[in-house]
Amino acid sequence: MAMPMARAEGQIRIAGQHGITFLLLNIAQEQKLIEKHGKQQGVDVKVEWITLSGGPAINDALLSGNIDIAGAGLGPLLTIWDRTKGRQNVRGVASLGNFPYYLISNNPKVKILADLTDKDRIALPAVSVSVQARILQMAVAKQWGDKEFARLDKITQTLPHPDAAAAIIAGGTELTGHFGNSPFQEQELAQNPNAHIILNSYDVQGGPSSSTLLYATEKYRKDNPKTYRAFIAALAEAAQYASSNPQGAADIYIKVNKSKVDRNLLLKIFANPQVQFKIAPQNTHGLAQFLHRVNAIRNLPDSWRDYFFDDPAITQGG
């Protein structure tokens, strides 16, 4: 088997997905923050930006060497950390912030989780493994017990957020639910009078949680220390910018994503106190413990530090 070619320090390929949860990457891209901090480290960094959909696609790209930094949910991170432990040793790099994810239904008969039937269909970024899928399983386990955690998996289906949002807003399709993220969940609520929240991820996880994260292989971090440090510094600056300049952050989101989202809706999302732009992970260990309890991961992490690299910028994590 051909060995992957060694990559010189100063190159970084970053994969993100759809939604405001990836805003820090949008800001770093638009303001060329990685290049800026690379120069401070004495390195000319060549940055490549890639958009994929769903944790499995992101994980495949990371393990095949097609990307260096993966942006996906906590569920996919824990899965790949578990599977590569003692081998590629994939671990978390940083959080992209704390965001509540809403499970939205446009079926008037469905008010709570227990109202869902086999006639309902819920869209997720990836069935059974995305962070939304895992949070849904966690909610189901809380309601019906751990042995029943996969009870609603059969009514979920894989669909990118933009497509799922369009279906929920239009109505009249077999799709009656979407466990998404911002701004898609807020667009659904604003544009379909039947759309309503039946579950908030924070209620399941016990408060603000970092559900979308960045992760990498141990080898990339070890072989590219200056580029890696520049990336972390760029993220920290992007988080500061997003927190202090919502107007500018909204403009960047619309520009980078070529989005037609209503700008006032974006500003309303940024003003939600439950939305927090920070790179230290928060409240992630509960989902890890749950996944181990239901045998979705083999290794039980003692704390969040087991599945994150040790970096000064994220020492206050959780």
Buried (B, 14 or more C-beta within 10 A) or exposed (E): EEEEEEBEBBBBBBBBBBBBBBBBBBBBBBBBBBBBBBEEBEBEBBBEBBBBBBBBBBBBBBBEBEBBBBBBBBBBBBBBBBBBBEEBBBBBBBBBBBBBBBBBBBBEEBEEBEEBEEEBBBBBBBBBBBBBBBBBBBBBBBBBEBEEBBBBBEBBBBBBBBBBBBBBBEBEEEBBBBBBBBBBBBBBBBBBEBBBBBBBBBEBBEEBBBBBBBBBBBBBBEBBEBBBBBBBBBBBBBBBBBBEBBEBBBBBBBEBBEBEBBEEBBEBBBEEEEBBBBBBBBBBBBBBEBBBBBEBBEBEBEEBBBBBBEBEBBEEBB
